Amino acid sequence: MEQLYGRLAALLTVKSLVTLALTAVFICLALRGTVSGGDFLTVFLMVISFYFGTQNQRRSGEKP
């Protein structure tokens, strides 16, 4: 149970909150038709790959 709380606490970092907020905004814009699907996919993939890239780098012991 403590491990679950630790993981939930890690989601509350600034980087995670920005990633989740940006994802929610782009989903809303895509559903409204303001952003095309291609634009949404490009931005979403960049944000997600940056987020997971820095997480992977941190786990391997390198400085981001």
C-alpha positions as CSV (number, residue, x, y, z in Angstrom):
1,M,0.0,0.0,0.0
2,E,2.9,2.4,0.8
3,Q,4.3,1.8,-2.7
4,L,0.9,2.9,-4.2
5,Y,1.0,6.1,-2.1
6,G,4.6,6.7,-3.3
7,R,3.6,6.4,-6.9
8,L,0.6,8.7,-6.5
9,A,2.8,11.2,-4.8
10,A,5.3,11.1,-7.7
11,L,2.4,11.9,-10.0
12,L,2.0,15.2,-8.2
13,T,5.3,16.6,-9.4
14,V,5.2,19.8,-11.5
15,K,6.4,18.0,-14.6
16,S,3.7,15.4,-14.3
17,L,1.0,17.9,-13.7
18,V,2.1,20.0,-16.7
19,T,2.1,16.9,-18.9
20,L,-1.4,15.9,-17.7
21,A,-2.7,19.4,-18.1
22,L,-1.3,19.8,-21.6
23,T,-2.7,16.4,-22.6
24,A,-6.1,17.4,-21.3
25,V,-6.0,20.7,-23.2
26,F,-5.0,19.1,-26.4
27,I,-7.7,16.5,-26.1
28,C,-10.3,19.2,-25.6
29,L,-9.0,21.2,-28.6
30,A,-9.0,18.1,-30.8
31,L,-12.5,17.2,-29.8
32,R,-13.7,20.7,-30.6
33,G,-12.0,20.6,-34.0
34,T,-9.6,23.5,-33.2
35,V,-6.5,21.3,-33.6
36,S,-6.2,18.8,-36.3
37,G,-5.4,15.2,-35.5
38,G,-1.9,15.4,-37.0
39,D,-1.1,18.5,-34.9
40,F,-2.4,16.8,-31.8
41,L,-0.4,13.6,-32.4
42,T,2.8,15.6,-33.0
43,V,2.6,17.6,-29.8
44,F,1.3,14.7,-27.7
45,L,4.2,12.4,-28.9
46,M,6.8,15.1,-28.2
47,V,5.5,15.7,-24.6
48,I,5.1,12.0,-23.8
49,S,8.5,11.0,-25.2
50,F,10.2,13.9,-23.4
51,Y,8.5,12.8,-20.1
52,F,9.4,9.1,-20.4
53,G,12.8,9.9,-21.8
54,T,13.8,11.9,-18.7
55,Q,12.3,9.2,-16.4
56,N,14.3,6.5,-18.1
57,Q,17.4,8.7,-18.0
58,R,16.9,9.3,-14.2
59,R,16.5,5.5,-13.6
60,S,19.7,4.7,-15.4
61,G,21.6,7.1,-13.1
62,E,22.4,9.9,-15.6
63,K,21.6,13.5,-15.0
64,P,18.7,14.8,-17.2
